[in-house]
Amino acid sequence: MPTISRIKEFQDELVEIRHDLHAHPELGFEESRTSALVAEKLREWGLDEVHTEIAGTGVVGIIKGRGDGACIGLRADMDALPIHEVTGLPYASQHAGKMHACGHDGHTTILLGAARYLAESRNFSGTVVLIFQPAEEGLGGARRMLADRLFERFPCDEVYGLHNDPTSEPEQVTITPGPAMAGATFFDITVHGDGAHAAMPHQSRDPIIIANELVQQLQAVVSRNAPPTSPLVLSVTQVHAGSAYNVIPDSATISGTVRYFEDELCEMVHERMRRICKGLELSHDVRIDIDLRNIFNVLVNDAECASAYIDAAADIVGKENARLVDRRVTGSEDFADMLQVIPGAYCWVGHAGSIPLHNPGYVLDDGILPVGASIMARMVERRLAG
């Protein structure tokens, strides 16, 4: 893969760092070992400032260029997933039930590679803010960093991130200008009925039957309320009820997620869900509690920043491999919260892996490390050219 030559020279060290991070995965807001390693490397490589304990386990590094200029933020996520790894790799997770199954170990290493090169070369005018973020996987790490005054303490004019893509060919870099990744709501709905002996069901208000009816009605919310041309997803992913063969339980809980690209449609879904619950409460004489939680905002790439980012990527992988595309992803990413405050863009970088993200057999191709680092570094050099 094409790379900046200096980054290529220390590629082996980047691979070692990535394998170490992979073997020691840490879940959101528990990334103490990871953040300590990141801070150690940043200090070793001569960054001007290294700040730790941002939002608990976050790290921010500062590199000043050769002259005055704007400030560019580069961000990577650090947390792992609660998944048991089955890859059999020699550097596989040493912690049962925890795995870097989304490649955040690679993202962290990519940003470290860009940091090392930029600290050595200083071939730009302005300032680079390197943001190592905890807890991307649904725990609100970006929001916690923002609440900890991230951009007040470390002002940025623009901010950029990336994600590995095992579904694309190596060296393929894509960005979708405008709305690119879905916002997300998580929900829990609990039906409080009356339990009874399973042999005497007439004495109960069976919450399982009501929950089943609720699931069926929820499946029609999108298909019968949203325009077919507007991407929208409602998925029930959990059902919990009962603990014995001969007992009708007192309660049943269903959980799931809503994914959307338009805030108005999200509000419509929320309102329909509340009305359905209220209707079932009245018809079955039970209480239904609904908890709707916004976890991710819609990720919106600034058009100008997206164009600049893809031009920087083209310098590394070639114009034929760097493309602006009209492809929305219904997955979510909390970098969206940073993009609501600071303009920027988020790109996908293909690699030779073939197993999907969030899979216990997922393997990140180490060849992506110098490529991603080169793209981020080149973005700084182009955007902050003296």
C-alpha positions in Angstrom: 0.0 0.0 0.0 1.2 3.6 -0.7 2.3 5.6 2.3 4.4 8.5 3.4 8.0 7.1 3.3 8.9 8.1 6.8 5.7 6.5 8.2 6.6 3.3 6.2 10.0 3.2 8.0 8.4 2.8 11.4 5.5 0.6 10.3 6.8 -2.4 12.2 6.7 -0.5 15.4 3.1 0.5 14.7 2.2 -3.1 14.2 3.8 -4.0 17.5 1.7 -1.3 19.2 -1.5 -2.4 17.6 -0.9 -6.1 18.6 -0.2 -5.0 22.1 -3.5 -3.0 22.3 -5.4 -5.9 20.7 -4.1 -8.3 23.3 -5.2 -6.0 26.1 -8.7 -4.7 25.1 -10.5 -2.4 27.5 -14.2 -1.5 27.5 -15.5 2.1 27.5 -14.3 4.4 30.2 -12.0 1.5 31.4 -9.2 2.3 28.9 -6.6 3.1 31.6 -3.8 0.9 30.2 -4.5 2.0 26.7 -4.5 5.7 27.6 -1.3 5.3 29.6 0.4 3.7 26.5 -0.8 6.5 24.3 0.4 9.2 26.6 3.8 7.4 27.0 4.3 7.3 23.2 3.2 10.9 22.7 5.7 12.1 25.3 8.5 9.8 23.9 8.0 11.3 20.4 8.3 14.9 21.6 4.8 16.4 21.4 4.5 19.9 22.8 1.7 19.0 25.2 0.1 15.8 26.4 -3.1 16.0 28.5 -4.6 12.9 30.2 -7.8 12.1 32.1 -10.0 14.0 29.7 -13.5 12.5 30.3 -11.8 10.0 32.5 -9.5 8.0 30.2 -9.2 10.3 27.2 -5.9 11.7 26.0 -5.2 14.9 24.0 -1.8 15.7 22.4 -0.7 19.0 20.9 1.8 19.5 18.1 2.7 23.1 17.0 3.8 23.7 13.5 6.6 26.0 12.1 4.4 29.1 12.1 1.0 30.5 13.0 -2.1 29.1 11.4 -5.4 27.3 12.0 -6.0 24.3 14.2 -6.8 20.9 12.9 -8.2 18.1 15.2 -7.6 14.4 14.5 -9.6 11.9 16.5 -9.4 8.2 17.2 -11.5 5.9 19.4 -9.9 3.5 21.9 -12.5 1.2 23.4 -13.1 -2.5 22.8 -16.4 -4.5 22.7 -17.8 -7.1 25.2 -17.2 -9.9 22.7 -15.3 -13.1 23.2 -12.6 -13.4 20.5 -12.3 -16.6 18.4 -9.7 -15.6 15.9 -6.9 -17.7 17.3 -4.3 -15.0 16.5 -1.0 -15.1 18.4 -1.9 -11.7 19.8 -5.5 -12.5 20.5 -7.3 -10.9 23.5 -6.0 -12.0 26.8 -9.2 -11.0 28.5 -12.2 -13.3 28.1 -15.3 -11.6 26.9 -13.4 -8.5 25.6 -12.2 -7.9 22.1 -11.2 -5.2 19.7 -13.9 -6.4 17.2 -14.3 -3.0 15.6 -10.7 -2.1 15.0 -10.4 0.7 17.5 -6.9 -0.7 18.4 -6.1 0.1 14.7 -7.6 3.6 14.8 -5.6 4.4 18.0 -2.4 3.1 16.3 -3.1 5.1 13.1 -3.4 8.3 15.0 -0.2 7.5 17.0 1.6 7.0 13.6 0.3 10.3 12.4 1.4 12.0 15.6 4.9 10.6 15.4 5.4 11.8 11.9 3.9 15.2 12.4 6.0 15.8 15.6 9.1 14.9 13.6 8.5 16.8 10.4 6.5 19.9 11.6 5.8 20.5 7.9 2.8 22.7 8.6 1.8 26.1 10.0 -0.7 26.0 12.8 -1.6 23.5 15.5 -2.7 19.9 15.5 -4.9 18.5 18.3 -4.8 14.7 18.6 -7.9 13.4 20.3 -7.8 9.8 21.7 -11.4 9.3 22.7 -12.8 6.7 25.2 -16.1 4.8 25.0 -17.3 5.2 21.5 -19.4 2.0 21.6 -22.7 3.4 22.8 -21.5 4.8 26.1 -21.2 8.5 25.0 -17.5 9.0 25.1 -17.6 11.9 22.6 -20.3 13.6 24.6 -18.4 13.1 27.8 -15.3 14.8 26.2 -17.4 17.7 25.0 -18.9 18.0 28.5 -15.3 18.1 29.8 -14.9 21.2 27.6 -12.8 19.5 24.9 -13.0 22.2 22.3 -13.0 25.1 24.8 -9.7 23.8 26.3 -8.3 22.7 22.9 -10.0 24.9 20.2 -10.1 23.4 16.7 -11.2 25.0 13.4 -11.9 21.5 11.9 -11.8 17.9 13.1 -11.3 14.7 11.2 -11.7 11.0 11.9 -11.7 7.6 10.1 -12.9 4.0 10.3 -11.5 0.8 8.9 -13.7 -0.9 6.3 -13.4 -4.7 5.8 -16.1 -4.6 3.1 -14.0 -2.4 0.8 -10.8 -3.3 -1.2 -7.4 -2.2 0.3 -6.5 1.4 -0.5 -10.2 2.3 -1.2 -11.1 5.5 0.7 -14.6 6.9 0.6 -16.5 9.8 2.2 -20.2 10.7 2.0 -20.7 14.5 2.1 -23.7 15.5 4.2 -25.6 13.0 6.3 -23.4 9.9 6.3 -24.2 7.7 9.3 -27.4 7.2 11.2 -28.5 8.7 14.5 -29.6 6.1 17.0 -32.1 5.7 19.9 -31.9 2.7 22.2 -35.2 1.7 23.9 -36.4 -0.4 26.7 -40.2 -1.1 27.1 -41.4 -3.0 30.2 -44.9 -4.4 30.5 -46.1 -4.7 34.1 -48.9 -7.3 34.3 -50.1 -9.7 36.9 -48.3 -13.0 37.4 -50.1 -16.3 38.1 -49.7 -20.1 38.1 -49.2 -21.2 34.5 -52.0 -23.7 35.0 -54.4 -20.9 35.9 -53.7 -18.3 33.2 -57.1 -16.7 33.6 -55.9 -15.2 36.9 -53.1 -13.3 35.2 -52.7 -10.3 33.0 -50.0 -12.0 30.9 -47.2 -9.6 30.1 -45.7 -12.0 27.6 -48.7 -12.0 25.4 -48.9 -8.2 25.6 -45.1 -7.9 24.8 -45.6 -10.1 21.8 -48.4 -7.9 20.6 -46.2 -4.9 21.2 -43.4 -6.3 19.0 -45.8 -6.9 16.2 -47.2 -3.4 16.3 -43.7 -1.9 16.4 -42.8 -3.6 13.2 -45.4 -1.6 11.3 -44.3 1.8 12.6 -41.6 2.3 9.9 -43.4 0.6 7.0 -46.7 2.4 7.5 -45.6 5.8 8.8 -42.3 6.7 7.0 -41.9 7.5 3.3 -40.2 4.6 1.6 -37.5 6.9 0.2 -36.4 7.9 3.7 -34.0 5.5 5.4 -35.4 4.5 8.8 -34.9 1.3 10.9 -36.7 0.0 14.1 -35.3 -3.3 15.4 -36.4 -5.2 18.5 -33.3 -7.0 19.6 -34.1 -8.3 23.1 -37.0 -10.0 24.9 -36.8 -10.8 28.6 -39.5 -12.5 30.7 -40.0 -15.2 33.2 -37.7 -17.7 35.0 -39.8 -20.8 35.5 -41.8 -23.3 33.4 -44.9 -23.1 35.5 -45.1 -19.4 36.3 -46.6 -16.6 34.3 -44.3 -13.6 35.2 -45.3 -10.2 36.5 -43.4 -8.4 33.8 -41.8 -8.6 30.3 -39.2 -6.3 28.8 -38.4 -5.7 25.1 -35.4 -3.7 24.0 -34.0 -2.5 20.7 -32.9 0.4 18.5 -34.1 3.1 16.1 -31.8 4.3 13.3 -32.6 7.5 11.4 -31.2 10.3 9.2 -33.9 12.9 9.9 -34.7 14.2 13.4 -38.3 14.7 12.4 -38.7 11.0 11.5 -37.0 10.0 14.8 -39.5 12.1 16.7 -42.4 10.6 14.7 -41.2 7.0 15.6 -40.9 8.0 19.3 -44.4 9.4 19.4 -45.8 6.3 17.6 -44.1 4.0 20.1 -45.5 6.0 23.0 -49.0 5.9 21.6 -48.8 2.2 20.9 -47.7 1.6 24.5 -50.5 3.8 25.8 -53.1 2.0 23.7 -52.0 -1.4 25.0 -52.0 -0.1 28.5 -55.7 0.8 28.1 -56.8 -2.3 26.3 -55.1 -4.8 28.6 -55.4 -2.8 31.9 -51.7 -2.9 32.6 -48.8 -0.4 33.1 -46.2 -0.1 30.3 -43.0 1.9 30.9 -41.1 3.2 27.9 -37.5 4.5 28.1 -36.2 6.1 24.8 -32.5 7.3 24.9 -30.7 9.2 22.2 -27.3 7.5 22.0 -25.9 8.9 18.7 -26.7 11.9 16.6 -26.7 11.8 12.8 -23.1 12.1 11.5 -23.0 14.9 9.0 -19.8 15.5 7.0 -19.1 19.1 6.0 -19.0 19.3 2.2 -15.9 21.4 2.0 -14.0 19.4 4.6 -15.0 16.1 2.9 -13.6 17.4 -0.4 -10.4 18.4 1.2 -10.1 15.1 3.1 -10.6 13.0 -0.1 -8.0 15.1 -1.9 -5.5 14.4 0.9 -6.4 10.7 0.7 -5.9 10.8 -3.1 -2.3 12.0 -2.5 -1.7 8.7 -0.7 -3.8 6.0 -2.4 -4.3 7.7 -5.8 -7.3 9.5 -7.3 -8.8 6.3 -8.6 -9.0 4.9 -5.1 -10.3 8.0 -3.2 -14.0 8.9 -3.9 -16.8 11.0 -2.7 -19.8 8.7 -2.6 -23.6 8.9 -2.0 -23.7 6.0 0.5 -25.4 6.4 3.8 -24.6 3.8 6.5 -27.3 2.9 9.0 -24.7 2.1 11.6 -23.9 4.9 14.0 -20.7 6.7 15.3 -20.4 9.1 18.1 -17.8 11.3 16.3 -21.1 12.8 15.0 -21.3 14.7 18.3 -18.0 16.4 17.6 -19.1 17.3 14.1 -22.1 19.0 15.6 -19.7 21.4 17.3 -16.8 21.7 14.8 -17.0 21.2 11.0 -15.1 18.2 9.7 -15.4 14.9 8.0 -15.1 11.1 8.5 -13.7 8.7 6.0 -13.7 4.9 5.5 -10.5 3.1 4.6 -10.6 -0.3 3.1 -8.3 -3.2 4.0 -7.7 -6.9 3.3 -9.9 -8.2 6.2 -13.0 -10.0 5.1 -15.0 -10.6 8.3 -17.5 -7.9 9.3 -17.1 -5.5 12.2 -18.5 -6.6 15.6 -17.9 -10.2 14.8 -15.9 -12.5 17.2 -13.8 -13.6 14.2 -13.0 -10.1 13.0 -9.4 -9.5 12.0 -7.9 -6.1 11.1 -5.3 -6.0 8.3 -2.2 -4.4 9.6 -1.5 -3.0 6.2 -4.0 -0.3 6.9 -1.9 1.3 9.7 0.6 3.3 7.6 -2.1 4.1 5.1 -4.4 5.6 7.6 -1.6 7.4 9.4 -0.4 8.8 6.0 -3.9 10.1 5.1 -4.3 11.9 8.4 -0.8 13.4 8.3 -1.3 14.5 4.7 -4.6 16.1 5.6 -2.8 18.3 8.1 0.0 19.2 5.7 -2.4 20.2 2.9 -4.9 22.0 5.2 -2.2 23.8 7.1 0.2 24.5 4.3 2.4 27.5 5.1 
